[in-house]
Amino acid sequence: MCSFPHIAERADHLSALTTPLTPDEAVELLCSDCPFYHPDREEQLECGSFLILKRLLERGVLTPAQIVAVCR
């Protein structure tokens, strides 16, 4: 998972989640390894990839555990 160090760091926690992600958790999961993500900025831009993945998570089509598995 060297391309996704943040996901690797939290893999066990993310794989064990049984409740839906909060909006902040979704951003943290999906954006933290992106070079365009700047958590110190007040306003965050949402890219198309984020919006698609967020919708898949919200609808239960994709789980955090599946994201971790893909990144391994």
C-alpha positions in Angstrom: 0.0 0.0 0.0 2.9 2.4 -0.5 0.9 4.6 -2.8 -1.7 5.1 -0.1 0.2 5.6 3.2 -2.8 7.2 5.0 -5.1 4.2 4.2 -2.3 1.8 5.1 -1.9 3.5 8.5 -5.7 3.2 9.3 -6.4 -0.1 7.4 -7.4 -2.1 10.4 -9.8 0.6 11.7 -11.3 1.3 8.3 -11.8 -2.4 7.6 -13.7 -2.9 10.9 -16.2 0.0 10.4 -19.8 -1.1 10.7 -21.5 2.3 10.5 -21.7 4.7 7.6 -18.9 7.2 7.3 -19.5 10.8 8.4 -18.8 13.5 5.7 -15.5 14.3 7.5 -14.5 10.6 7.6 -15.3 10.2 3.9 -13.0 13.2 3.1 -10.3 11.8 5.3 -10.5 8.3 3.8 -10.9 9.3 0.2 -8.7 12.5 0.0 -5.9 12.2 2.6 -3.5 10.5 0.1 -4.2 12.9 -2.7 -1.5 15.5 -3.5 -4.3 18.1 -4.0 -5.7 17.6 -0.5 -4.8 20.4 1.9 -6.4 19.9 5.3 -5.0 23.2 6.5 -7.2 25.1 4.1 -10.6 26.3 5.2 -12.3 25.5 2.0 -11.8 22.1 0.3 -12.5 21.5 -3.3 -14.3 18.3 -4.2 -13.1 16.5 -7.3 -15.2 14.2 -9.4 -13.5 11.1 -8.1 -14.4 12.1 -4.6 -18.0 12.8 -5.4 -18.4 9.4 -7.2 -16.7 7.4 -4.4 -18.7 9.3 -1.8 -22.0 8.4 -3.5 -20.9 4.8 -3.8 -20.2 4.7 0.0 -23.4 6.5 0.9 -25.5 4.0 -1.2 -23.7 1.0 0.3 -22.3 -0.1 -3.1 -18.8 0.3 -1.8 -17.5 -0.1 1.8 -14.4 1.2 3.5 -13.1 -2.4 3.8 -13.3 -2.7 0.0 -11.3 0.5 -0.5 -8.6 -0.9 1.8 -8.6 -4.2 0.0 -8.1 -2.5 -3.4 -5.2 -0.4 -2.0 -3.4 -3.5 -0.7 
